Amino acid sequence: MENSWLGWAHDAVDYGIIGILVLMSVVSLWLFIERLMAYGAIRISDYESKEELELDLGNNVSTIATIGSNAPYVGLLGTVLGIMITFYTLGDVGAVDPKKIMTGLALALKATAMGLVVAIPAIVFYNILLRKMERILAMWEINAHKNRG
């Protein structure tokens, strides 16, 4: 009974945390592509005010930033849970088995690595989109000055 619970706990960390991170990765990539397509389709002449343009440009960008900033924490959660399960298993068995220790720690570190694998591209996506937003807003400013003058 106890071993099945521990196996479930290891699976929950392995598939649960990694699954959440994969979902976060897919969402950030999808939103990045969506924003690139939206930016390509924007006609700055359609906007009367800079604020309207900023609102349209900013859609979903904060979600990408949120994923990028929180993915390492989700990975860290998986690491902490994996280490806790490993220590619990060792304490429950009462004997130190280096193979079990290494397997448990590898599982825990895999979660940390996946958190970073998700976070790094998401932050890159965010920075690319931020720069594109700045360029589009600058183009709007240039057009606004031309139309006034």
DSSP file (Angstrom, degrees, kcal/mol; ACC not computed):
  #  RESIDUE AA STRUCTURE BP1 BP2  ACC     N-H-->O    O-->H-N    N-H-->O    O-->H-N    TCO  KAPPA ALPHA  PHI   PSI    X-CA   Y-CA   Z-CA
    1    1 A M     >        0   0    0      0, 0.0     4,-1.5     0, 0.0     5,-0.1   0.000 360.0 360.0 360.0 -47.5    0.0    0.0    0.0
    2    2 A E  H  >  +     0   0    0      1,-0.2     4,-2.0     2,-0.2     5,-0.2   0.897 360.0  52.4 -65.0 -41.2    2.7    2.4    1.0
    3    3 A N  H  > S+     0   0    0      1,-0.2     4,-2.5     2,-0.2    -1,-0.2   0.867 106.0  54.2 -65.1 -35.9    4.9    1.7   -2.1
    4    4 A S  H  > S+     0   0    0      1,-0.2     4,-2.2     2,-0.2    -1,-0.2   0.884 107.8  50.9 -66.3 -35.5    1.9    2.4   -4.4
    5    5 A W  H  X S+     0   0    0     -4,-1.5     4,-2.4     2,-0.2    -2,-0.2   0.920 111.3  47.3 -64.8 -43.2    1.4    5.8   -2.8
    6    6 A L  H  X S+     0   0    0     -4,-2.0     4,-2.5     2,-0.2    -2,-0.2   0.889 110.8  51.5 -66.8 -38.5    5.1    6.7   -3.3
    7    7 A G  H  X S+     0   0    0     -4,-2.5     4,-2.3     2,-0.2    -1,-0.2   0.908 110.9  48.6 -62.8 -40.5    5.0    5.5   -6.9
    8    8 A W  H  X S+     0   0    0     -4,-2.2     4,-2.7     2,-0.2    -2,-0.2   0.900 110.1  51.8 -64.4 -40.7    1.9    7.7   -7.4
    9    9 A A  H  X S+     0   0    0     -4,-2.4     4,-2.1     2,-0.2    -2,-0.2   0.912 110.0  48.2 -64.2 -42.3    3.7   10.6   -5.8
   10   10 A H  H  X S+     0   0    0     -4,-2.5     4,-3.0     1,-0.2    -1,-0.2   0.922 113.3  48.2 -62.5 -42.8    6.7   10.2   -8.0
   11   11 A D  H  X>S+     0   0    0     -4,-2.3     4,-3.4     2,-0.2     5,-0.8   0.880 108.2  55.1 -64.5 -38.0    4.4   10.0  -11.1
   12   12 A A  I  X>S+     0   0    0     -4,-2.7     4,-1.2     3,-0.2     5,-0.9   0.908 113.2  41.6 -62.2 -41.8    2.6   13.1   -9.9
   13   13 A V  I  X>S+     0   0    0     -4,-2.1     5,-0.9     3,-0.2     4,-0.9   0.947 119.8  44.3 -68.6 -47.7    5.8   15.1   -9.7
   14   14 A D  I  X5S+     0   0    0     -4,-3.0     4,-0.8    -5,-0.2    -2,-0.2   0.970 130.1  21.5 -63.9 -55.7    7.1   13.6  -13.0
   15   15 A Y  I  X5S+     0   0    0     -4,-3.4     4,-1.9     3,-0.2    -3,-0.2   0.855 125.7  50.2 -84.7 -35.9    4.0   13.9  -15.1
   16   16 A G  I  X<S+     0   0    0     -4,-1.2     4,-2.3    -5,-0.8    -3,-0.2   0.977 118.3  34.1 -67.5 -56.7    2.1   16.6  -13.2
   17   17 A I  I  X<S+     0   0    0     -5,-0.9     4,-2.3    -4,-0.9     5,-0.2   0.935 122.4  46.8 -67.3 -46.2    4.8   19.2  -12.9
   18   18 A I  H  X<S+     0   0    0     -5,-0.9     4,-2.5    -4,-0.8    -1,-0.2   0.894 111.9  53.0 -63.2 -38.4    6.4   18.4  -16.2
   19   19 A G  H  X S+     0   0    0     -4,-1.9     4,-2.4     2,-0.2    -2,-0.2   0.912 108.6  48.8 -62.1 -43.3    2.9   18.4  -17.8
   20   20 A I  H  X S+     0   0    0     -4,-2.3     4,-2.5     1,-0.2    -1,-0.2   0.914 112.2  49.3 -61.9 -42.4    2.1   21.9  -16.4
   21   21 A L  H  X S+     0   0    0     -4,-2.3     4,-2.3     2,-0.2    -2,-0.2   0.887 109.8  50.4 -66.4 -38.8    5.5   23.1  -17.7
   22   22 A V  H  X S+     0   0    0     -4,-2.5     4,-2.6     2,-0.2    -1,-0.2   0.927 110.9  50.0 -63.6 -43.4    4.8   21.7  -21.2
   23   23 A L  H  X S+     0   0    0     -4,-2.4     4,-2.6     1,-0.2    -2,-0.2   0.922 110.3  50.0 -59.6 -44.9    1.4   23.4  -21.2
   24   24 A M  H  X S+     0   0    0     -4,-2.5     4,-2.4     1,-0.2    -1,-0.2   0.895 110.8  50.4 -60.4 -40.4    3.0   26.7  -20.1
   25   25 A S  H  X S+     0   0    0     -4,-2.3     4,-2.3     2,-0.2    -2,-0.2   0.925 111.1  47.2 -64.3 -45.7    5.6   26.3  -22.9
   26   26 A V  H  X S+     0   0    0     -4,-2.6     4,-2.7     1,-0.2    -2,-0.2   0.909 112.5  50.1 -63.6 -42.3    2.9   25.6  -25.6
   27   27 A V  H  X S+     0   0    0     -4,-2.6     4,-2.7     2,-0.2     5,-0.2   0.925 111.3  47.8 -63.7 -44.5    0.8   28.6  -24.4
   28   28 A S  H  X S+     0   0    0     -4,-2.4     4,-2.1     2,-0.2    -1,-0.2   0.905 113.9  46.9 -65.8 -39.6    3.7   31.0  -24.5
   29   29 A L  H  X S+     0   0    0     -4,-2.3     4,-2.4     2,-0.2     5,-0.2   0.923 113.1  49.3 -65.6 -43.4    4.8   29.8  -28.0
   30   30 A W  H  X S+     0   0    0     -4,-2.7     4,-2.5     1,-0.2    -2,-0.2   0.923 112.9  46.4 -61.2 -45.5    1.2   30.0  -29.2
   31   31 A L  H  X S+     0   0    0     -4,-2.7     4,-2.6     2,-0.2    -1,-0.2   0.872 110.6  53.8 -66.3 -36.6    0.7   33.6  -27.8
   32   32 A F  H  X S+     0   0    0     -4,-2.1     4,-2.4    -5,-0.2    -2,-0.2   0.942 111.5  44.3 -61.6 -48.0    4.1   34.6  -29.3
   33   33 A I  H  X S+     0   0    0     -4,-2.4     4,-2.3     1,-0.2    -2,-0.2   0.907 112.9  52.2 -63.5 -41.9    3.1   33.5  -32.7
   34   34 A E  H  X S+     0   0    0     -4,-2.5     4,-2.3    -5,-0.2    -2,-0.2   0.913 110.8  47.5 -60.4 -43.5   -0.3   35.1  -32.4
   35   35 A R  H  X S+     0   0    0     -4,-2.6     4,-3.0     2,-0.2     5,-0.2   0.904 109.6  52.5 -66.6 -41.4    1.2   38.4  -31.4
   36   36 A L  H  X S+     0   0    0     -4,-2.4     4,-1.9     1,-0.2    -1,-0.2   0.921 112.0  46.3 -60.1 -42.8    3.7   38.3  -34.3
   37   37 A M  H  X S+     0   0    0     -4,-2.3     4,-1.2     2,-0.2    -2,-0.2   0.904 113.2  49.4 -65.4 -41.1    0.9   37.7  -36.7
   38   38 A A  H  X S+     0   0    0     -4,-2.3     4,-0.8     1,-0.2     3,-0.4   0.908 110.3  50.2 -64.9 -42.1   -1.2   40.5  -35.1
   39   39 A Y  H >< S+     0   0    0     -4,-3.0     3,-0.6     1,-0.2    -1,-0.2   0.872 108.2  53.7 -64.9 -36.0    1.7   43.0  -35.2
   40   40 A G  H 3< S+     0   0    0     -4,-1.9    -1,-0.2    -5,-0.2    -2,-0.2   0.789 110.7  46.9 -66.9 -26.9    2.2   42.1  -38.9
   41   41 A A  H 3< S+     0   0    0     -4,-1.2     2,-0.2    -3,-0.4    -1,-0.2   0.534  85.9 112.7 -92.9  -7.9   -1.4   42.9  -39.6
   42   42 A I    <<  -     0   0    0     -4,-0.8     2,-0.6    -3,-0.6     3,-0.1  -0.471  49.0-161.8 -72.8 132.3   -1.6   46.2  -37.7
   43   43 A R    >   -     0   0    0     -2,-0.2     3,-2.1     1,-0.1     4,-0.2  -0.952   5.8-158.0-110.6 111.1   -2.1   49.4  -39.8
   44   44 A I  G >  S+     0   0    0     -2,-0.6     3,-1.5     1,-0.3    -1,-0.1   0.749  87.8  69.2 -64.7 -21.8   -1.1   52.3  -37.6
   45   45 A S  G 3  S+     0   0    0      1,-0.3    -1,-0.3    -3,-0.1    -3,-0.0   0.689  87.9  67.4 -68.6 -16.2   -3.1   54.6  -39.7
   46   46 A D  G <  S+     0   0    0     -3,-2.1     2,-0.5     2,-0.0    -1,-0.3   0.585  87.5  82.6 -77.1  -9.7   -6.3   53.0  -38.3
   47   47 A Y    <   -     0   0    0     -3,-1.5     3,-0.1    -4,-0.2     4,-0.0  -0.848  52.5-173.3-106.6 126.5   -5.5   54.3  -34.8
   48   48 A E  S    S+     0   0    0     -2,-0.5     2,-0.4     1,-0.1    -1,-0.1   0.786  76.3  36.2 -83.2 -29.6   -6.5   57.8  -33.8
   49   49 A S  S  > S-     0   0    0      1,-0.1     4,-1.5     0, 0.0     3,-0.1  -0.931  71.8-132.6-127.8 151.5   -4.8   57.7  -30.4
   50   50 A K  H  > S+     0   0    0     -2,-0.4     4,-2.7     1,-0.2     5,-0.2   0.838 106.9  61.3 -65.1 -33.5   -1.6   56.1  -29.2
   51   51 A E  H  > S+     0   0    0      2,-0.2     4,-2.3     1,-0.2    -1,-0.2   0.893 101.8  50.9 -63.5 -41.1   -3.4   54.7  -26.2
   52   52 A E  H  > S+     0   0    0      2,-0.2     4,-2.0     1,-0.2    -1,-0.2   0.918 111.7  48.1 -60.8 -43.3   -5.7   52.6  -28.5
   53   53 A L  H  X S+     0   0    0     -4,-1.5     4,-2.6     1,-0.2    -2,-0.2   0.914 109.9  52.1 -63.8 -43.5   -2.7   51.3  -30.3
   54   54 A E  H  X S+     0   0    0     -4,-2.7     4,-2.1     1,-0.2    -1,-0.2   0.895 107.7  52.5 -60.5 -40.2   -1.0   50.4  -27.1
   55   55 A L  H  < S+     0   0    0     -4,-2.3     4,-0.5     1,-0.2    -1,-0.2   0.928 112.4  44.4 -62.0 -45.1   -4.0   48.5  -25.8
   56   56 A D  H >< S+     0   0    0     -4,-2.0     3,-0.7     1,-0.2    -2,-0.2   0.885 114.1  49.6 -67.9 -37.8   -4.1   46.4  -29.0
   57   57 A L  H 3< S+     0   0    0     -4,-2.6    -1,-0.2     1,-0.2    -2,-0.2   0.843 106.8  56.3 -68.5 -32.6   -0.4   45.8  -29.0
   58   58 A G  T >X S+     0   0    0     -4,-2.1     3,-1.4    -5,-0.2     4,-0.7   0.529  73.7 126.9 -81.7  -6.0   -0.3   44.8  -25.3
   59   59 A N  T <4 S-     0   0    0     -3,-0.7    -3,-0.0    -4,-0.5    -4,-0.0  -0.304  87.5  -8.7 -56.1 129.9   -2.9   41.9  -25.6
   60   60 A N  T 3> S+     0   0    0      1,-0.1     4,-1.4     3,-0.0    -1,-0.3   0.335 102.6 109.3  68.0  -4.7   -1.5   38.7  -24.2
   61   61 A V  H <> S+     0   0    0     -3,-1.4     4,-1.9     1,-0.2     5,-0.2   0.899  76.6  52.5 -69.1 -38.2    2.1   40.0  -23.8
   62   62 A S  H  X S+     0   0    0     -4,-0.7     4,-2.5     1,-0.2    -1,-0.2   0.816 103.3  58.9 -67.3 -28.1    1.7   40.1  -20.0
   63   63 A T  H  > S+     0   0    0      2,-0.2     4,-2.4     1,-0.2    -1,-0.2   0.909 105.4  48.8 -65.1 -41.0    0.7   36.4  -20.1
   64   64 A I  H  X S+     0   0    0     -4,-1.4     4,-2.5     2,-0.2    -2,-0.2   0.913 112.2  48.8 -63.9 -42.2    4.0   35.5  -21.8
   65   65 A A  H  X S+     0   0    0     -4,-1.9     4,-2.2     2,-0.2    -2,-0.2   0.891 110.1  51.8 -64.1 -39.1    5.9   37.5  -19.1
   66   66 A T  H  X S+     0   0    0     -4,-2.5     4,-1.8     2,-0.2    -2,-0.2   0.913 110.5  47.7 -64.0 -42.8    3.9   35.8  -16.4
   67   67 A I  H  X S+     0   0    0     -4,-2.4     4,-2.2     1,-0.2    -2,-0.2   0.932 112.3  50.3 -62.8 -45.2    4.8   32.3  -17.8
   68   68 A G  H  < S+     0   0    0     -4,-2.5    -2,-0.2     1,-0.2    -1,-0.2   0.852 114.5  43.0 -62.7 -35.4    8.4   33.3  -18.1
   69   69 A S  H  < S+     0   0    0     -4,-2.2     4,-0.3    -5,-0.2    -1,-0.2   0.748 120.1  40.7 -84.2 -22.3    8.6   34.6  -14.6
   70   70 A N  H  X S+     0   0    0     -4,-1.8     4,-2.0    -5,-0.2     3,-0.5   0.673  91.8  81.0-100.7 -18.0    6.7   31.7  -13.0
   71   71 A A  H  X S+     0   0    0     -4,-2.2     4,-2.4     1,-0.2     5,-0.2   0.886  91.2  53.6 -57.3 -41.5    8.0   28.6  -14.8
   72   72 A P  H  > S+     0   0    0      0, 0.0     4,-2.4     0, 0.0    -1,-0.2   0.866 108.3  51.3 -62.3 -32.0   11.2   28.4  -12.7
   73   73 A Y  H  > S+     0   0    0     -3,-0.5     4,-2.4    -4,-0.3    -2,-0.2   0.881 108.2  50.3 -71.4 -37.1    9.0   28.4   -9.6
   74   74 A V  H  X S+     0   0    0     -4,-2.0     4,-2.0     2,-0.2    -1,-0.2   0.925 112.9  47.7 -64.0 -43.2    6.8   25.6  -11.0
   75   75 A G  H  X S+     0   0    0     -4,-2.4     4,-2.0     1,-0.2    -2,-0.2   0.897 110.7  51.5 -61.8 -40.9   10.1   23.7  -11.7
   76   76 A L  H  X S+     0   0    0     -4,-2.4     4,-2.9     2,-0.2    -2,-0.2   0.882 106.0  54.7 -64.5 -38.0   11.3   24.5   -8.2
   77   77 A L  H  X S+     0   0    0     -4,-2.4     4,-2.7     1,-0.2     5,-0.2   0.930 108.4  48.9 -59.2 -45.0    8.1   23.1   -6.7
   78   78 A G  H  X S+     0   0    0     -4,-2.0     4,-2.6     2,-0.2    -2,-0.2   0.878 111.0  51.1 -61.2 -37.8    8.7   19.9   -8.6
   79   79 A T  H  X S+     0   0    0     -4,-2.0     4,-2.5     2,-0.2     5,-0.2   0.942 111.1  46.3 -64.5 -48.1   12.2   19.8   -7.2
   80   80 A V  H  X S+     0   0    0     -4,-2.9     4,-2.6     1,-0.2    -2,-0.2   0.929 114.8  47.1 -61.7 -45.7   11.1   20.3   -3.7
   81   81 A L  H  X S+     0   0    0     -4,-2.7     4,-2.6    -5,-0.2    -1,-0.2   0.915 111.8  51.1 -63.1 -42.2    8.4   17.7   -4.0
   82   82 A G  H  X S+     0   0    0     -4,-2.6     4,-2.1    -5,-0.2    -2,-0.2   0.899 112.3  45.8 -62.2 -41.2   10.8   15.2   -5.6
   83   83 A I  H  X S+     0   0    0     -4,-2.5     4,-2.6     2,-0.2     5,-0.2   0.901 112.1  51.6 -68.5 -40.7   13.4   15.7   -2.8
   84   84 A M  H  X S+     0   0    0     -4,-2.6     4,-2.5    -5,-0.2    -2,-0.2   0.922 111.4  47.2 -60.8 -43.9   10.7   15.4   -0.1
   85   85 A I  H  X S+     0   0    0     -4,-2.6     4,-2.6     2,-0.2    -1,-0.2   0.900 111.5  51.6 -65.2 -40.3    9.4   12.1   -1.7
   86   86 A T  H  X S+     0   0    0     -4,-2.1     4,-2.3    -5,-0.2    -2,-0.2   0.937 112.9  44.0 -61.7 -47.3   13.0   10.8   -2.0
   87   87 A F  H  X S+     0   0    0     -4,-2.6     4,-2.6     2,-0.2    -2,-0.2   0.881 112.7  52.2 -66.4 -37.5   13.8   11.5    1.7
   88   88 A Y  H  X S+     0   0    0     -4,-2.5     4,-2.5    -5,-0.2    -1,-0.2   0.930 109.8  49.3 -62.9 -43.4   10.4   10.1    2.8
   89   89 A T  H  X S+     0   0    0     -4,-2.6     4,-2.5     2,-0.2     5,-0.2   0.917 112.0  48.2 -60.7 -44.3   11.1    6.9    0.9
   90   90 A L  H  X S+     0   0    0     -4,-2.3     4,-2.2     1,-0.2     5,-0.2   0.907 113.6  46.8 -64.4 -41.3   14.6    6.6    2.4
   91   91 A G  H  < S+     0   0    0     -4,-2.6    -1,-0.2     2,-0.2    -2,-0.2   0.862 113.1  49.4 -68.2 -35.1   13.2    7.2    5.9
   92   92 A D  H  < S+     0   0    0     -4,-2.5    -2,-0.2    -5,-0.2    -1,-0.2   0.896 113.9  44.0 -71.0 -41.1   10.4    4.8    5.4
   93   93 A V  H  < S-     0   0    0     -4,-2.5    -2,-0.2    -5,-0.2    -1,-0.2   0.874  93.8-147.1 -73.1 -37.2   12.6    2.0    4.1
   94   94 A G     <  +     0   0    0     -4,-2.2     2,-0.4    -5,-0.2    -3,-0.1   0.391  65.8  91.7  86.5  -5.0   15.2    2.6    6.8
   95   95 A A  S    S-     0   0    0     -5,-0.2     2,-0.7     2,-0.0    -1,-0.2  -0.952  76.3-123.3-123.9 144.9   18.1    1.6    4.5
   96   96 A V        -     0   0    0     -2,-0.4     3,-0.1    -3,-0.1    -6,-0.0  -0.775  28.1-179.0 -91.3 116.2   20.2    3.9    2.4
   97   97 A D    >>  -     0   0    0     -2,-0.7     4,-2.1     1,-0.1     3,-0.5  -0.944  16.7-157.6-115.1 108.4   20.1    2.7   -1.3
   98   98 A P  H 3> S+     0   0    0      0, 0.0     4,-2.7     0, 0.0     5,-0.2   0.831  92.5  58.0 -56.5 -33.2   22.3    5.0   -3.4
   99   99 A K  H 3> S+     0   0    0      1,-0.2     4,-2.3     2,-0.2     5,-0.2   0.923 108.1  45.4 -63.5 -43.4   20.4    4.0   -6.5
  100  100 A K  H <> S+     0   0    0     -3,-0.5     4,-2.4     2,-0.2    -1,-0.2   0.882 113.0  51.0 -67.6 -37.5   17.1    5.2   -5.1
  101  101 A I  H  X S+     0   0    0     -4,-2.1     4,-2.6     2,-0.2     5,-0.2   0.954 112.6  44.9 -63.7 -48.7   18.7    8.4   -3.8
  102  102 A M  H  X S+     0   0    0     -4,-2.7     4,-2.4     1,-0.2    -2,-0.2   0.889 113.1  50.7 -64.7 -39.4   20.1    9.2   -7.2
  103  103 A T  H  X S+     0   0    0     -4,-2.3     4,-2.0    -5,-0.2    -1,-0.2   0.929 112.7  46.5 -63.6 -45.0   16.9    8.3   -9.1
  104  104 A G  H  X S+     0   0    0     -4,-2.4     4,-2.0     1,-0.2    -2,-0.2   0.902 114.0  46.9 -64.6 -42.2   14.9   10.5   -6.8
  105  105 A L  H  X S+     0   0    0     -4,-2.6     4,-2.7     2,-0.2    -1,-0.2   0.870 109.7  53.8 -69.7 -35.8   17.3   13.5   -7.0
  106  106 A A  H  X S+     0   0    0     -4,-2.4     4,-1.9    -5,-0.2    -1,-0.2   0.909 108.6  50.2 -63.2 -41.0   17.5   13.1  -10.8
  107  107 A L  H  X S+     0   0    0     -4,-2.0     4,-1.2     2,-0.2    -2,-0.2   0.923 111.6  48.6 -60.3 -44.5   13.7   13.3  -11.0
  108  108 A A  H  X S+     0   0    0     -4,-2.0     4,-1.3     1,-0.2     3,-0.4   0.917 111.9  47.6 -63.8 -44.0   13.7   16.4   -8.8
  109  109 A L  H  X S+     0   0    0     -4,-2.7     4,-2.5     1,-0.2    -1,-0.2   0.791 102.7  63.7 -70.6 -26.7   16.4   18.1  -10.9
  110  110 A K  H  X S+     0   0    0     -4,-1.9     4,-2.5     1,-0.2    -1,-0.2   0.889 100.9  52.7 -62.0 -38.2   14.6   17.3  -14.1
  111  111 A A  H  X S+     0   0    0     -4,-1.2     4,-2.0    -3,-0.4    -1,-0.2   0.907 109.1  48.5 -65.2 -41.5   11.7   19.5  -12.9
  112  112 A T  H  X S+     0   0    0     -4,-1.3     4,-1.8     2,-0.2    -2,-0.2   0.935 111.7  49.4 -62.8 -46.1   14.1   22.4  -12.3
  113  113 A A  H  X S+     0   0    0     -4,-2.5     4,-2.4     1,-0.2    -2,-0.2   0.912 110.3  50.2 -60.6 -43.4   15.7   22.0  -15.7
  114  114 A M  H  X S+     0   0    0     -4,-2.5     4,-1.8     1,-0.2    -1,-0.2   0.881 106.4  56.0 -64.4 -37.1   12.3   21.9  -17.4
  115  115 A G  H  X S+     0   0    0     -4,-2.0     4,-2.2     1,-0.2    -1,-0.2   0.903 111.1  43.9 -59.9 -40.6   11.2   25.1  -15.5
  116  116 A L  H  X S+     0   0    0     -4,-1.8     4,-2.5     2,-0.2    -2,-0.2   0.868 108.6  57.2 -71.7 -37.0   14.3   26.9  -17.0
  117  117 A V  H  < S+     0   0    0     -4,-2.4    -2,-0.2     1,-0.2    -1,-0.2   0.830 113.9  40.5 -63.1 -31.4   13.7   25.4  -20.4
  118  118 A V  H  X S+     0   0    0     -4,-1.8     4,-1.5    -5,-0.2    -2,-0.2   0.885 116.1  49.4 -80.9 -41.9   10.2   27.0  -20.4
  119  119 A A  H  X S+     0   0    0     -4,-2.2     4,-2.4    -5,-0.2     5,-0.2   0.895 103.5  56.9 -69.3 -42.2   11.2   30.3  -18.8
  120  120 A I  H  X S+     0   0    0     -4,-2.5     4,-2.0     1,-0.2    -1,-0.2   0.944 111.0  40.8 -62.2 -51.4   14.2   31.2  -20.9
  121  121 A P  H  > S+     0   0    0      0, 0.0     4,-3.2     0, 0.0    -1,-0.2   0.894 113.1  56.1 -63.3 -36.1   12.3   31.2  -24.3
  122  122 A A  H  X S+     0   0    0     -4,-1.5     4,-2.4     1,-0.2    -2,-0.2   0.906 108.8  46.2 -62.5 -40.3    9.3   32.8  -22.8
  123  123 A I  H  X S+     0   0    0     -4,-2.4     4,-2.4     2,-0.2    -1,-0.2   0.882 112.5  50.7 -69.0 -37.4   11.4   35.8  -21.6
  124  124 A V  H  X S+     0   0    0     -4,-2.0     4,-2.4    -5,-0.2    -2,-0.2   0.933 110.6  49.8 -62.8 -45.1   13.1   36.0  -25.0
  125  125 A F  H  X S+     0   0    0     -4,-3.2     4,-2.6     1,-0.2    -2,-0.2   0.929 110.7  50.3 -56.9 -46.5    9.6   36.0  -26.6
  126  126 A Y  H  X S+     0   0    0     -4,-2.4     4,-2.6     1,-0.2    -1,-0.2   0.921 110.9  47.8 -59.6 -46.5    8.5   38.7  -24.2
  127  127 A N  H  X S+     0   0    0     -4,-2.4     4,-2.2     2,-0.2    -1,-0.2   0.883 111.1  50.9 -65.8 -38.3   11.5   40.9  -25.0
  128  128 A I  H  X S+     0   0    0     -4,-2.4     4,-2.3     2,-0.2    -1,-0.2   0.936 113.1  45.8 -62.0 -46.1   11.1   40.4  -28.8
  129  129 A L  H  X S+     0   0    0     -4,-2.6     4,-2.6     1,-0.2    -2,-0.2   0.888 110.0  54.1 -65.7 -38.5    7.5   41.5  -28.5
  130  130 A L  H  X S+     0   0    0     -4,-2.6     4,-2.3    -5,-0.2    -1,-0.2   0.920 109.8  47.4 -61.1 -43.6    8.3   44.4  -26.3
  131  131 A R  H  X S+     0   0    0     -4,-2.2     4,-2.2     2,-0.2    -2,-0.2   0.906 111.5  50.3 -65.2 -41.3   10.8   45.7  -28.8
  132  132 A K  H  X S+     0   0    0     -4,-2.3     4,-2.4     1,-0.2    -2,-0.2   0.894 109.6  52.0 -63.8 -38.5    8.3   45.2  -31.7
  133  133 A M  H  X S+     0   0    0     -4,-2.6     4,-2.6     1,-0.2    -2,-0.2   0.928 108.9  50.2 -61.6 -44.7    5.7   47.1  -29.7
  134  134 A E  H  X S+     0   0    0     -4,-2.3     4,-2.2     1,-0.2    -2,-0.2   0.901 111.1  49.1 -61.0 -41.3    8.2   50.0  -29.1
  135  135 A R  H  X S+     0   0    0     -4,-2.2     4,-2.2     2,-0.2    -1,-0.2   0.910 111.6  48.0 -66.3 -42.4    9.0   50.1  -32.9
  136  136 A I  H  X S+     0   0    0     -4,-2.4     4,-2.0     2,-0.2    -2,-0.2   0.909 112.6  49.0 -65.4 -41.2    5.3   50.2  -33.9
  137  137 A L  H  X S+     0   0    0     -4,-2.6     4,-2.2     2,-0.2    -1,-0.2   0.883 110.3  51.4 -65.7 -37.6    4.5   52.9  -31.3
  138  138 A A  H  X S+     0   0    0     -4,-2.2     4,-2.5    -5,-0.2    -2,-0.2   0.895 108.6  51.5 -64.7 -39.6    7.5   54.9  -32.6
  139  139 A M  H  X S+     0   0    0     -4,-2.2     4,-2.5     2,-0.2    -2,-0.2   0.891 108.2  51.8 -63.9 -38.6    6.2   54.6  -36.1
  140  140 A W  H  X S+     0   0    0     -4,-2.0     4,-2.5     2,-0.2    -2,-0.2   0.922 109.7  49.8 -62.5 -43.3    2.8   55.8  -34.9
  141  141 A E  H  X S+     0   0    0     -4,-2.2     4,-2.2     2,-0.2    -2,-0.2   0.915 110.5  49.8 -60.8 -44.3    4.5   58.9  -33.4
  142  142 A I  H  X S+     0   0    0     -4,-2.5     4,-2.0     1,-0.2    -2,-0.2   0.927 113.0  46.3 -61.3 -45.5    6.4   59.6  -36.6
  143  143 A N  H  X S+     0   0    0     -4,-2.5     4,-2.3     1,-0.2    -1,-0.2   0.880 110.3  53.7 -64.5 -38.1    3.2   59.4  -38.6
  144  144 A A  H  X S+     0   0    0     -4,-2.5     4,-1.4     1,-0.2    -1,-0.2   0.900 110.1  47.2 -64.7 -39.9    1.3   61.5  -36.1
  145  145 A H  H  X S+     0   0    0     -4,-2.2     4,-1.8     2,-0.2    -1,-0.2   0.869 111.5  51.2 -69.0 -36.9    4.0   64.3  -36.4
  146  146 A K  H  < S+     0   0    0     -4,-2.0    -2,-0.2     1,-0.2    -1,-0.2   0.909 110.0  49.3 -65.1 -41.5    3.9   64.1  -40.2
  147  147 A N  H  < S+     0   0    0     -4,-2.3    -1,-0.2     1,-0.2    -2,-0.2   0.800 113.0  47.2 -70.4 -28.5    0.2   64.4  -40.3
  148  148 A R  H  <        0   0    0     -4,-1.4    -1,-0.2     1,-0.2    -2,-0.2   0.826 360.0 360.0 -78.0 -33.1    0.3   67.5  -38.0
  149  149 A G     <        0   0    0     -4,-1.8    -2,-0.2    -5,-0.1    -1,-0.2   0.449 360.0 360.0 -93.3 360.0    3.0   69.2  -39.9
